[in-house]
Amino acid sequence: MTRIQVLDYGFGNVRSMVHALSQLGVDAQISADPDLAMKADGLVIPGVGAYGACMAGLRAVGGDRIILDRLAQGLPVLGVCIGLQIMFQFGDEDGRSEPGLGLIPGRVTRLDADVVPHMGWDHVQAPQGTRLLAGVQDQRFYFVHSYAAMAVQGDDRAGVAQPDLSLRVSALNEHSDRQPGSTEGALFGEPLVTWATYGRSRFVAVYECGPLSATQFHPEKSGQAGARLLTNWVRTLPGASGIPSEKGE
């Protein structure tokens, strides 16, 4: 049976995620054990709360190293909500800049909207070739957040060059057994980025690059569309089995 570990570091709706995954017929467990995390077919990083506090909680259980080690070995990781945001270089909150994992270039900033937080159901703009959103590109997903990784900080005009959001191979090499400067086994190609808009902000809603996948919204709270997204992710895991096919496939 496919085994998924939901990382327990004190933040996030871990039980809701375990329930959603269990409904798909996988063995989903809550744990911070690094050995179990490295042996799992998939690792989920949930997250609800302040950016700095989440990073502190993650480091306290060695979660930062677990994530980097898994990605360096090409093992799948799924971040949810702040689990997406901490993959970026920095997060701004309450006038402070907090360092993230630095895997994706960029900064997480406060949404520019008349009402914050962004709370509720919204559509997303998915790119061609998305695997996570296959079959649900036109569906709505449930968001609860005040911060996000913006398309262009301070300027969301059409025609402005988009930022480079490639997964940073150098960051993975620093935490792997490869020789310094080696890129062997850590070249994951171009990322696929799904965007969403709220207020005057256009922000990253889904990130897909090699073994790293992440969503700003909560798939475990997004009904059938969220269940389909989780199913799509589980199907990409090594040794995935027992996941029922959708009608029409």
N, C-alpha and C positions, 0 to 999 in steps of 0.2 A: 504493500500500500504506500502511496505517496505520502511523505512525511514533511510537514511544514512547521517551523518554529516561529512563534510570535515573540519577539524579543521583549522581555519584561525589564524595563529600566525605570519604572515609576511614572510613566506618562503614556497616555493613550487609552483608547477603549479596547483593551486587549481581549476582554471576554466577548465583546460584540464581534470582533474580528474572528476569534476562534469559532464562535457559533456560525458565522457566515461561511467560513472555510469548511467546517464540519458538514454543513448542508450539501457540500459538493462531493462528499464521500472520501475526503482525505483525512489523514491523522494529523490534526492540528494541536499543538501543545504550547503552553506558556512557560518560558524559561529564559534565564540569562546565562545558562551554562555554555561556555565557549566551545567545549568539545561537541556537545549536542548540536550547537549552531553550525559548526563546520561540517557535520555529518548529515544535516538535514537537506532534503531536496530543494527546499526554498526557505528563505528567511524574510519575515515581514517586520518592518520597522514602523510601528504606529507612532502617534504623537499628537498630544493636545496640551497647550500651555505656552509659556514664554520661551522664546528661542534660547536664551542663555541658560535657563534652568534645565531645559531639555538636553542641551549639550553637556551640562554638568552631570546630569543623571546618566547620560549615555557613557560618558568617560568613567563614571564611578563603577560601572559594571564591566568595563572593558569593551563596551559595545562599539566604540569607534574603531578599535583594532579588528573586531570581528567583521564589521562591514568591509573594511579595507582588505582584509585577508581573503574574504569570500570573493570579492570582485576581482582581486588580483589573480585568483585561480579560476575565474570565469564562472563562479557559482551564483545563481540567481538571487537577487535582493529586490524586494518591493517596499518602497517607502510610501507612507500615507500621511497626508496633511503636513505637519511639521517634519514627518519622516521624509518628505520631499525637500522641504526648505533647508534642512541641515546638510544636504548634499552640496549646497552652494558655498562660496568662499566666506561670505559674511551675512549676518542678519542684523538689521537696525531695529532697536526696540527701546522705547523710553529714553531716547537721546543717546543711547550707547550703541557701539558697533561690536557685535559678538562674533568671534570666529566660528565658522562651520567646519565641515570636513574638507572643503576645498576641492571636491571632485568635479564640480561644474562651475565654470567661471561665472561670476555675477554676485549680486547682492539682493537680499530679501528686504523689501521696504514696505511701509504702510500703504494700504490702498488709498487712492485718491478718489473719494466718493462722498456724496452728501451724507450717507448713512453707513457707518462702519460699526460692527463687522458686517461682512457679506455673509448672510445667512439665508439659505433656501436653495431652491432648485434652479439650475441654469443649463443651457446648452453649451457645447464646446465646439471648437473648429479643429477637426482632426485632419492630419495630413494623409496623403495617399501612402499605403503600405503599412499603416498602423496595425499592430497585432493585438494590442490590448483592447482597442475599441472596435475590433472587427465585429460587425453586425449590430453595433449600438452607436454608430457615429452620430445619428440624428436624435439620440435620446438625451434626457436631462439627468443631471447628477446633483447630489446634495453637498453643498459647500457650507462650511462654518470657519471663517478666518478673517483676520484683520490685516494680515501681511501676505505678501506674495513676491515671487521673482518676476519683475516686470520685463516686458519686451524691450523697451527703451526707457531708461529712467528719465523722467521729466519731459519726455517727448514721445507722443504716441501717434505722430502724424504718418500718413501713408507715404511710402517712398523712403523713409529713413532706414538705413542699413540695420539689419537685425544683428544681435550680438552672436558671438561664437559660443555655443552651448555644448561643445564637444566634451565628452567625458575625458578628464585629464589623466592621460596615461602616466605622466610623471608622478602624480600623486599616488597611483597604485604601485609604481615601481619602488617608491620609497618604503613601502610596507610589504614587499615581496622578497622572495629568495633569489630573484634574478640579479644579475650584475648591474651596477649603476649605469643608467643610460640605455639599458636594454628595453626593447618594446615587445619582445617575443611573448606571445600569449596574452597581450593586453591591448591589442588593436581591435577596437569594437566598431569601427566604421562611423558613419555620420549619424547623429542622433535624430530621432523623430520627435518633434515637439508639437503638442496640441495646446492651443491657446483658448482662453476665455476672456470675456470682457465684463467688467463691473464698474459702474460709474465712469470715470475718466481713465481707468487703468486697464491695460491689456496685459495679461499675466500668463505664466506657464501653468497649465492645468494638468498635463500629463507629459512625462518625460520617458523616452524609451531609447536605450543605447546599450547594446550588448546584454550583459547580465543585469544591468541596472534598469529597473522600471520604477516609476513613482507617480503618484497622483496627488493633486492639491485637494480634491474633493474626497469624500468618504465613500468608497465603494460598498462597505459593509452597511451603510445607511441609505443606499441608493436603489433599493428595490431590485427588480428583475434586471435592470440595466447594470447595476453594480455586481450582481451575481454573475452575469454574463462576462463582465470584465475580469472578475476573479477566475472564472472558468478558463478564459483565454490565457491568463497568466499561468495557471496551473498546468495547462497543456504544453507550455514551453519548458517545463521543468524536466530535468533528466530522469528517465524512468517513470514518467507520469503514466498512470494506468487507472482504469476504472472510472474515468470521467465521462459521463454520458454525452453523446453528441446532440447538438441542437437540431430541431426539425429543419429539414431542407438542406442539411449538410451531407 
